Amino acid sequence: MNILLLGIGNVLWADEGFGVRVIERLQKRYRFPDQVKVMDGGTQGVYLVEHVQAADVLVVFDAVDYGLPSGTLKRIENDDVPHFLGAKKMSLHQTGFQEVLAMAQMLGSYPRHLLLVGVQPEELDDYGGSLRPSVKAQIQPAIDMALGFLEAFGVTAETTGTEGDLADPVLNMQRYEQERPAADQACRIGDERILLSDAFEVRSPQPADENALQVDIDYRGKY
């Protein structure tokens, strides 16, 4: 039986990185039997289909808008998982992962058991921000929830006394938080400072030249 623990999301957008941060902790602090793969799926979307196809049991960690208080952790199983991922589009990767599941099913190789462990985000529109405390506090509970799920398949994880190496060291959350600029130095939330910088000149719309020729271009199908 092949088991895939998959975190999806974008660490550059605050709580959007929840799934990836769960995988980071799993890689650092846990060891699993050979049939268990722990994977950072990031925002790869449809490129994950071959990994989903190979899994008999799939556990997905993600930030999901359940309409609940920030930081609320919730589990969804089996046929309900695609419906929740598409209930409210919060980011590009969610729609992409719906497509992954649909493609895997269409190709005839679909996980027999599927679990989504999702947290209600507090903040998404903070480019370069990290997880908010309410969401970060749910990393370990999300792992515990997944480990409890895996026990039904006879799978147990071994905790390590020291932190192990990450598949990609650049994803280390501590390093990320130390190296990113502070909010007062970077316009992370789209505030007006970007428009007040010397890099931009804000001007009122200018009337078009009477002799100018206006052309409508149809780009559909080109990109």
Secondary structure, DSSP 8 states (H G I E B T S, - for coil): --EEEEEES-TTBGGGGHHHHHHHHHHHHEE--TTEEEEEEET-GGGGHHHHHT-SEEEEEEE---SS-TT-EEEEETTHHHHHHTSS--SHHHHHHHHHHHHHHHTT---SEEEEEEE--S----BTB---HHHHTTHHHHHHHHHHHHHTTT---EE-SS----SSGGG-HHHHHHHS--TTTS-TT--THHHHSTT----------TT--------TTT-
